[in-house]
Amino acid sequence: MYYYGGDGKRYVFPNEKTYNTWYSDFSSVKKITDAELAAVAIGGNVTYRPGVRMIKITSDPRVYAVAKGGVLRWVTSEAIAIATYGSNWNQMIDDVSDAFFTNYTVGSDIALADAYSSSAET
């Protein structure tokens, strides 16, 4: 799956979990020929949609909230995770392969519950 950007480039969804943070189904997917696809340059990978789910890199035990621009913010405590994502916060985490870590940048830690709003980020 690819996202066709306003800049005329295609952006790769690394996996279905990433796609599902942006779209609920495949109804808006358009099929094109291999030749049409080859004519569109790759612009990069799509990151998780901010505010929808948290991620954990497979080699790092920290859980991160995703902010705008693919910025990862470490959720420093369970209390903050609960305040931000609710009591089922631990079911809102996806593992992301280390290979895709470079698609993100690391931002400031979330040390206070009001320092990050998942709804505002979405």
ABEGO torsion letter per residue (X at the ends): XBBBBAAGBBBBBABAAAAAAABABAAABBBBBAAAAAABBBAEBBBBBBGABBBBBAABABBBBBBBGGBBBBBABAAAAAAAAEAAAAAABBBBBAAAAAABBBBBBBABAAABBAAAAX
